[in-house]
Amino acid sequence: MRRRVTAALTLLVLTLPACETGSPDAGSTSGPAAPGGATAGRSVILVSGDGMAAAHREAGRLDQEGPGGRLAMDALPVSGRLTTDPAVSDVTDSAAAATAWATGQTTYNGAISVDLDGEPLPTLGAEVAAAGKATGLVTTAEVTDASPAAFFSNAEDRDEQESIARQYLEEGGPSVVLGGGADVWEDEGLTDRARDLGYEYVATAGGLASAADSDRLLGLFADEVLYDEDSPEVSLATMTATALQVLSADADGFFLFVEEEGVDSAGHDNDGGLLLESMRSLDDAVQVARDFVATHPDTLLVVTGDHETGGLTVDDGTPSTGGDDSSRGRGTGRGGEGPFPVAGSDDTFRLRWSTDGHTGEPVPVTAEGPGSEQLTGTHPNTHLHEVMRAALLG
């Protein structure tokens, strides 16, 4: 069966206090009253598998749960689909897709929360912070990468990572920033600037464990990405649990963006081993979020992907002609298709890749909590912005 989140992480999340103002006690089954008797929203956790669509979820399910099993992300009670069209192309990149989530507007590929003329758009992160709520981001990519950046900054080009980092610090950005990308920050003296502005800066797993009581937290655990084999082992689940501990201290609620970037990299490299590792990492983080929501029912939890990467399909383990049937490891390119064992059985499965780029396939979305029912059916990705904004700001 699938690898479970450690007992320590689960205990940490389950013992977090509910937000004070109007929040339920830990044992309560309903949140603060809303019109019509529904649970009112106060906080939102958005979990993204970058590049994840239906086949990636199915591959993760077979690897972790096996026949009849369900991932934590697929056990959420509400499900739907999001289309991912950007404004001026048929296939989106992460920047345009995250801009749709963060602003409710479509734009061009490469844009970070700016319109077609390059003019800045109001971001969900900025609006939530202005309303007095806490905000945070957790990612296995560089913390200034396109998806998290769209919620907390504006840039005409996603590669403007120094500018994005400065906006985090100097323009009311997230109070919790955890992930990779230390090179950008250290080369520009931005970790020192963060300390000057009241952030506690950590760079190791031990430092993160001792910083959970901080009000403002910057953790950079790799020069670039966290899923590289040479990166230190700071898991997405651990970062998510720590972020929730910090952010949930805000009685007004919070917005947290969580991202597993390895799914997208696996798709670009057609690397089945990395894909399965990344799906395990992602679902462990989802379980942490679900454990939190279980005692904080005023929290909307959404799990989705920004686009599909790799043109992936899942096949049975019958050997194919012309491939490297023995390939099982990471970094194996187009040979990285398996066969891989199906958990709890003697069966195997293969991953078939049709491209090393993005595709226009709609992505699944699953959710629970206040407003989650609005995600049933098929919607444009901008609709997710509307749902999250309503939960956070009314």
C-alpha positions in Angstrom: 0.0 0.0 0.0 1.0 3.6 -0.4 3.7 5.2 1.7 1.9 7.1 4.6 2.7 10.4 6.1 4.8 10.0 9.2 3.0 9.8 12.5 4.9 12.9 13.7 3.5 15.0 10.8 0.0 13.8 11.3 0.2 14.4 15.1 1.5 17.9 14.4 -1.4 18.8 12.1 -4.1 17.3 14.3 -2.9 19.3 17.3 -2.9 22.6 15.6 -5.3 25.1 17.1 -8.4 26.2 15.2 -8.3 29.8 14.1 -9.6 31.7 17.1 -12.3 34.1 15.8 -15.4 32.1 15.2 -13.6 28.9 14.5 -14.9 25.6 15.7 -13.3 23.6 18.5 -11.2 20.7 17.3 -14.0 18.2 18.0 -16.7 20.2 16.2 -18.1 18.9 12.9 -19.2 22.2 11.5 -17.6 25.6 11.1 -19.0 29.1 11.7 -22.5 29.8 10.3 -23.0 31.0 6.8 -26.1 31.9 4.8 -28.2 28.8 4.3 -26.6 26.9 7.2 -23.4 26.1 5.2 -19.9 26.3 6.7 -18.4 29.7 6.2 -14.9 29.8 4.7 -11.9 31.5 6.3 -8.9 29.8 4.8 -7.8 28.1 1.5 -5.2 25.5 0.8 -4.5 25.1 -2.9 -2.3 22.1 -3.8 -0.9 21.9 -7.3 0.8 19.0 -9.0 2.6 21.0 -11.8 1.9 19.2 -15.0 -0.6 16.7 -13.4 -3.7 15.5 -15.2 -5.8 12.3 -15.0 -3.1 9.8 -16.1 -0.6 11.1 -13.6 -3.1 10.6 -10.8 -3.8 7.1 -12.1 -0.1 6.2 -12.2 0.3 7.4 -8.7 -2.8 5.4 -7.6 -1.4 2.2 -9.1 2.0 2.8 -7.6 0.8 3.7 -4.1 -2.6 2.1 -3.6 -3.1 -0.6 -6.2 -6.4 -2.2 -7.2 -9.4 -0.6 -5.6 -7.3 2.0 -3.8 -7.6 5.7 -3.8 -5.1 8.5 -3.4 -5.7 11.1 -0.7 -6.3 13.6 -3.4 -8.9 11.4 -5.1 -10.7 10.7 -1.8 -11.9 14.4 -1.7 -15.7 14.5 -2.0 -16.0 17.0 -4.8 -14.5 16.5 -8.3 -14.6 18.3 -11.6 -12.4 19.4 -14.5 -10.6 22.7 -15.4 -9.8 23.7 -18.9 -6.4 25.5 -19.2 -6.5 27.7 -22.3 -4.3 30.8 -22.1 -5.3 34.1 -23.9 -3.1 33.8 -27.0 -2.2 30.1 -27.4 -3.9 26.7 -27.4 -1.6 25.3 -24.8 -0.7 27.0 -21.5 2.5 27.2 -19.5 2.6 27.4 -15.8 2.9 31.2 -15.7 -0.3 31.8 -17.6 -2.2 29.0 -15.8 -1.2 30.3 -12.4 -2.1 33.8 -13.4 -5.6 32.6 -14.2 -5.8 31.1 -10.7 -4.3 34.2 -9.0 -6.1 36.9 -10.9 -9.1 35.4 -12.6 -7.7 36.7 -16.0 -6.2 34.8 -18.9 -2.9 36.1 -20.3 0.1 35.2 -22.5 2.5 32.4 -21.7 5.4 33.6 -19.5 3.4 36.3 -17.9 3.3 36.6 -14.1 0.0 38.2 -13.2 0.1 40.9 -15.9 -2.4 41.4 -18.7 -1.8 41.2 -22.4 -0.3 44.7 -22.3 2.0 43.9 -19.5 0.0 45.8 -16.9 0.0 44.4 -13.4 -3.2 42.6 -12.2 -4.4 42.4 -8.6 -3.3 39.0 -7.2 -5.2 36.9 -4.7 -2.2 36.8 -2.4 -2.1 40.6 -2.2 -5.9 40.9 -1.7 -5.8 38.3 1.0 -2.9 40.0 2.8 -4.7 43.4 2.6 -7.7 41.8 4.2 -5.5 40.9 7.2 -5.1 37.2 6.5 -1.8 35.3 6.5 -0.4 34.0 3.3 2.3 31.4 2.4 3.8 29.3 -0.3 5.5 25.9 -0.3 7.1 24.3 -3.4 9.7 21.8 -4.4 10.7 24.3 -7.2 12.4 27.6 -6.8 10.2 29.7 -4.6 10.2 32.4 -7.3 9.2 29.9 -10.0 6.1 30.8 -12.1 3.3 29.1 -10.2 4.0 30.5 -6.7 5.1 33.8 -8.2 1.8 34.5 -9.8 0.0 34.7 -6.4 2.4 37.2 -4.9 4.1 39.3 -7.6 3.8 40.8 -11.1 6.3 40.4 -13.9 6.2 40.6 -17.7 8.5 37.6 -17.9 8.6 34.6 -15.5 12.4 34.7 -15.6 12.5 37.9 -13.6 13.2 35.9 -10.5 15.2 38.5 -8.6 12.4 41.1 -9.0 9.9 38.4 -7.9 11.9 37.7 -4.8 12.1 41.4 -3.9 8.4 41.8 -4.4 7.8 39.0 -1.9 9.9 40.9 0.7 9.0 44.5 0.0 5.4 44.6 -1.2 3.5 42.7 1.4 4.3 39.2 0.2 3.9 35.9 1.8 4.8 35.5 5.5 5.8 31.9 4.9 8.1 31.0 1.9 9.5 27.4 1.8 11.2 25.6 -1.1 14.2 25.8 -3.3 16.1 28.5 -5.2 18.6 29.7 -2.7 21.0 30.8 -5.4 18.9 33.7 -6.5 18.4 34.9 -2.9 22.0 34.5 -1.7 23.6 36.0 -4.8 21.5 39.2 -4.4 21.8 39.5 -0.6 18.1 38.8 -0.3 18.4 36.4 2.6 20.0 39.2 4.7 17.3 41.5 3.5 14.7 39.0 4.6 16.2 38.8 8.1 16.2 42.6 8.3 12.5 42.6 7.5 11.7 40.1 10.3 11.9 36.7 8.6 13.5 33.8 10.3 15.8 32.2 7.6 16.5 28.5 7.7 18.3 26.3 5.2 18.2 22.8 6.8 15.6 20.3 8.0 16.7 20.9 11.6 16.3 24.6 11.2 12.8 24.2 9.8 11.8 21.9 12.7 12.9 24.6 15.2 11.3 27.5 13.4 7.6 26.4 13.5 6.8 29.1 16.0 8.0 31.9 13.8 5.7 34.7 12.6 7.5 35.1 9.3 9.6 32.2 7.9 11.9 31.9 4.8 13.2 28.4 4.2 15.4 27.7 1.2 16.6 24.1 1.1 18.4 23.7 -2.3 20.2 26.0 -4.7 17.6 25.2 -7.3 14.9 22.4 -7.0 14.2 20.1 -4.1 13.5 16.9 -6.1 17.1 16.7 -7.6 18.9 13.6 -6.3 21.6 15.8 -4.7 19.1 18.0 -2.9 18.7 17.7 0.9 15.8 15.7 2.1 13.2 18.2 3.2 9.8 16.8 2.2 6.9 18.6 0.7 4.7 17.1 3.5 7.0 18.5 6.2 7.1 21.9 4.7 3.3 21.9 4.3 2.8 20.9 8.0 5.2 23.6 9.1 3.5 26.2 7.0 0.1 25.3 8.4 1.4 25.5 11.9 2.7 29.1 11.3 -0.2 30.3 9.2 -3.0 28.9 11.4 -1.9 31.1 14.3 -3.6 34.0 12.4 -7.1 34.2 13.8 -8.4 35.8 10.6 -7.4 32.8 8.4 -4.9 32.3 5.7 -4.1 31.3 2.1 -1.5 28.6 1.4 -0.2 27.5 -2.0 1.5 24.1 -2.1 3.2 22.8 -5.2 5.0 19.6 -6.3 7.1 20.6 -9.3 8.7 17.2 -9.9 5.6 16.0 -11.8 6.2 18.5 -14.5 9.9 17.8 -14.7 9.1 14.1 -15.0 6.8 14.8 -17.9 9.3 16.9 -19.7 12.0 14.2 -19.3 9.6 11.3 -19.8 10.9 10.0 -16.6 8.5 7.5 -15.0 10.6 6.9 -11.9 10.6 10.6 -11.0 6.9 10.9 -11.8 6.0 8.2 -9.3 8.3 9.7 -6.6 6.8 13.1 -7.2 3.2 11.7 -6.9 4.1 10.1 -3.6 5.5 13.4 -2.4 2.4 15.3 -3.5 -0.1 12.9 -2.0 1.7 12.9 1.3 1.3 16.6 1.3 -2.4 16.3 0.4 -2.8 14.0 3.4 -1.3 16.6 5.7 -3.7 19.1 4.3 -6.6 16.7 4.7 -5.7 16.1 8.3 -5.7 19.8 8.9 -9.1 20.3 7.3 -10.5 17.5 9.4 -10.2 19.8 12.5 -10.6 23.1 10.6 -13.7 22.7 8.6 -13.8 26.4 7.7 -10.9 25.6 5.3 -11.3 25.0 1.6 -8.9 22.4 0.2 -8.4 22.2 -3.6 -6.1 19.8 -5.4 -5.4 20.2 -9.1 -2.8 20.7 -11.8 -2.0 23.7 -13.9 -1.7 21.8 -17.2 -0.8 18.4 -18.5 2.8 17.5 -19.3 4.1 14.6 -21.3 1.0 13.4 -23.1 0.9 10.6 -20.6 -1.2 7.4 -20.8 -1.1 4.4 -18.5 -0.9 0.9 -20.0 -0.5 -2.6 -18.6 2.9 -4.1 -18.1 3.1 -6.1 -21.3 6.5 -5.6 -22.9 6.5 -3.2 -25.8 8.4 -3.4 -29.0 11.4 -1.1 -29.5 11.7 0.3 -26.0 14.0 -0.4 -23.1 11.8 -2.7 -21.1 14.3 -3.0 -18.3 14.3 0.7 -17.3 12.9 1.3 -13.8 14.9 4.3 -12.5 15.0 8.0 -12.6 16.7 10.0 -15.3 16.0 7.4 -18.0 14.3 9.7 -20.6 11.9 8.0 -22.9 13.0 4.6 -21.6 11.6 5.6 -18.2 8.2 4.0 -18.9 8.5 0.9 -16.7 7.3 -1.7 -16.1 6.4 -0.6 -12.6 4.8 -2.8 -9.9 1.1 -2.3 -9.1 0.9 -2.0 -5.3 -0.5 -5.1 -3.5 -0.5 -7.3 -6.6 1.7 -9.2 -9.0 0.7 -6.9 -11.9 2.7 -4.2 -13.5 2.0 -1.1 -15.5 3.8 1.1 -18.0 3.8 4.8 -18.7 3.5 5.9 -22.3 4.7 9.4 -23.2 3.7 11.1 -26.5 5.5 14.4 -26.0 8.1 16.1 -23.9 6.0 19.3 -23.7 2.7 20.5 -22.4 -0.7 19.5 -23.9 -4.1 21.1 -23.8 -5.8 18.4 -21.9 -8.2 19.5 -19.2 -7.0 18.7 -15.6 -9.0 17.1 -12.8 -9.8 19.1 -9.7 -10.8 17.6 -6.4 -11.9 19.5 -3.3 -13.5 19.7 0.1 -14.7 22.4 2.4 -16.6 25.7 2.0 -17.5 26.4 -1.6 -16.0 23.2 -3.0 -19.4 22.2 -4.6 -18.8 25.1 -7.1 -16.0 23.1 -8.7 -18.3 20.2 -9.8 -18.5 20.0 -13.6 -16.1 21.5 -16.2 -15.0 25.1 -15.8 -12.2 27.4 -17.2 -9.3 27.6 -14.8 -10.2 31.2 -14.0 -13.3 29.8 -12.2 -11.0 28.5 -9.5 -10.0 32.1 -8.7 -13.6 33.0 -8.2 -14.2 30.1 -5.9 -11.1 30.7 -3.8 -11.7 34.4 -3.6 -15.2 33.9 -2.4 -14.1 31.5 0.3 -11.4 33.9 1.5 -13.0 37.3 1.0 -16.7 36.7 0.7 
